[in-house]
């Protein structure tokens, strides 16, 4: 009857405790047969052992030095599985090689995978901003305190000629929060917006030094 608690004799409990380290499914089958406990389900048997603290001692993991049961054995041939197995030297379809490009999610810049060790992970390849990488290949490293600004406002135009070296402190004056929004401004207004921002920045620097 559902909800009815199963009662056990002292002999039954003693047997279960003595057999607690056996595989639970086998111990349950033997217990049911020996004591004619046909009403006892495997989940109930498991619950009893857990409540009593009679655990099998197994955690499902291979211990150090344990050999898997299929060591040295060949997997039986199966045409369906063989068709999808990786062959020696084969790479997954989504393997990223040097030269692979992706769009950086936060700001929409293009990143490119280069043959250079990642200093953070130690991996043999790493992704860098493509426009900066191309610009520095021609002009050398971007100086400290400086950054690259897209001249046409298109962050995915990685042509080095489209990027101008400007003080990093100039960026807020070109952002939309100040009403200028350089990137979205008409092409004919961009040179004026950039020139005004540079003048304001220079004036501010002079005031600070005065």
Secondary structure, DSSP 8 states (H G I E B T S, - for coil): -TT------HHHHHHHHHTTTS-HHHHHHHHHHHHT-TT--HHHHHHHHHHHT---S--SS--TT---TTTT------HHHHTTS--TT---TT---TT-EEE-TTT--EEEEESS--TTT--S-EEEEHHHHHHHHHH-S--TTEEEEESSS-TT---GGGEEEEEGGGHHHHSGGGT--GGGS-HHHHHHHHHHHHHHHHHHHHHHH-
